[in-house]
Structure formats: structure tokens, C-alpha cells
Amino acid sequence: MRAAVMYGAGDVRVEDRPDPKIHQPTDAVVRVSRAAICGSDLHPYHSMPPTDQGRPMGHEFLGVVEDVGSQVSGPNTTTTSPDLTEPPTRQVDG
């Protein structure tokens, strides 16, 4: 997959990253259809110290559920009925 990664103030790169996988029974994999930059991404854009590892950006998106762990349930969590979903911000930054 492609990801926006910040390496320091003003240094954002689009990179190939490993495809996501289910690791925990509470995980979900969502294919991003539309994305936006959040204000919380803009603050470090002006002041983040340089780093060799980079920091993935972005958690504001719409997407389609591709896979879910065994403990995931609720609306928009089935892979047999691919509806758009918008995740809560605090759930996608891990």
C-alpha cells in the first residue's frame, strides 16, 4: 500500500508500506477510498524535528472494510456487504 510519511518539518514522502493484516481479534483492515489531512497532522508539519524512521500520517478517511478480527462486530464491519465506513479518530492511530 502507499502511505504519507513525515520525516520532519515540511518533509512528507509517499512510500510503499506493507499491506495491513489482522494481528489482534479486535483489528479491522479498511481499504481507503477517500482521505484528508487532519489538523493534528499539520502541527508537526511546521515543527517536527528530523527523523530517520518517519511517522505515518493521516487518520481522516472513508473506506471499505476488507477484513475483520474475530471479535469485531457492529454496523459496517462485514466483508460480505462492503459499505463505506468512517472510523472514529481515536481508533485508527495505533
C-alpha positions as CSV (number, residue, x, y, z in Angstrom):
1,M,0.0,0.0,0.0
2,R,1.0,3.6,-0.3
3,A,1.3,5.9,2.8
4,A,2.2,9.5,3.5
5,V,5.1,9.6,6.0
6,M,6.5,12.7,7.7
7,Y,10.3,12.8,8.2
8,G,10.5,16.3,9.7
9,A,9.0,19.8,9.3
10,G,8.0,20.2,5.7
11,D,9.4,16.7,4.7
12,V,6.5,14.5,3.7
13,R,7.0,11.5,1.4
14,V,4.7,9.0,-0.2
15,E,6.1,5.5,0.3
16,D,5.3,1.8,-0.2
17,R,4.5,0.1,3.1
18,P,3.5,-3.5,3.9
19,D,-0.1,-4.4,3.3
20,P,-2.0,-4.3,6.6
21,K,-3.0,-7.6,8.3
22,I,-5.1,-8.7,11.2
23,H,-2.9,-9.2,14.3
24,Q,-5.4,-8.9,17.1
25,P,-9.0,-10.2,17.3
26,T,-10.2,-6.6,17.6
27,D,-8.4,-5.4,14.4
28,A,-10.0,-4.4,11.1
29,V,-8.4,-3.7,7.7
30,V,-10.1,-0.9,5.8
31,R,-9.3,-0.1,2.1
32,V,-9.1,3.7,1.9
33,S,-11.4,5.3,-0.7
34,R,-11.0,8.9,0.2
35,A,-8.6,10.6,2.6
36,A,-7.9,14.0,4.1
37,I,-5.1,15.6,6.2
38,C,-6.2,16.3,9.7
39,G,-5.2,19.4,11.7
40,S,-3.2,17.2,14.0
41,D,-1.0,16.3,11.1
42,L,-0.4,20.0,10.3
43,H,1.1,20.9,13.6
44,P,4.2,18.7,13.3
45,Y,4.4,19.7,9.6
46,H,5.7,23.1,10.9
47,S,7.8,21.9,13.8
48,M,8.7,18.2,13.8
49,P,12.4,17.5,14.3
50,P,14.0,15.4,11.5
51,T,13.9,11.6,12.0
52,D,15.3,8.7,10.0
53,Q,12.3,6.5,10.7
54,G,9.5,8.8,9.6
55,R,6.0,9.0,11.1
56,P,2.9,7.7,9.2
57,M,0.3,10.5,8.7
58,G,-3.4,10.5,8.3
59,H,-6.4,9.1,10.1
60,E,-9.2,11.0,8.4
61,F,-10.7,8.7,5.7
62,L,-13.6,6.9,4.3
63,G,-13.1,3.3,3.3
64,V,-14.5,-0.2,2.8
65,V,-14.0,-3.0,5.3
66,E,-11.7,-5.7,3.8
67,D,-11.1,-8.0,6.8
68,V,-12.0,-8.1,10.5
69,G,-10.8,-9.9,13.5
70,S,-12.9,-12.5,15.3
71,Q,-14.1,-10.0,18.0
72,V,-15.2,-7.2,15.6
73,S,-18.9,-6.7,15.2
74,G,-21.4,-3.9,14.5
75,P,-22.6,-1.9,11.5
76,N,-20.3,-1.7,8.5
77,T,-18.0,-4.5,9.8
78,T,-18.9,-7.3,7.4
79,T,-16.8,-8.0,4.4
80,T,-19.8,-9.5,2.6
81,S,-21.6,-6.2,2.5
82,P,-19.0,-3.6,1.5
83,D,-20.4,-0.3,2.8
84,L,-18.3,2.9,3.3
85,T,-17.2,3.4,6.8
86,E,-15.7,6.3,8.7
87,P,-13.7,5.2,11.7
88,P,-13.5,7.2,15.0
89,T,-10.2,9.1,15.1
90,R,-9.0,7.6,18.4
91,Q,-9.4,4.0,16.9
92,V,-7.1,4.3,13.9
93,D,-3.9,5.8,15.2
94,G,-2.4,2.6,16.6
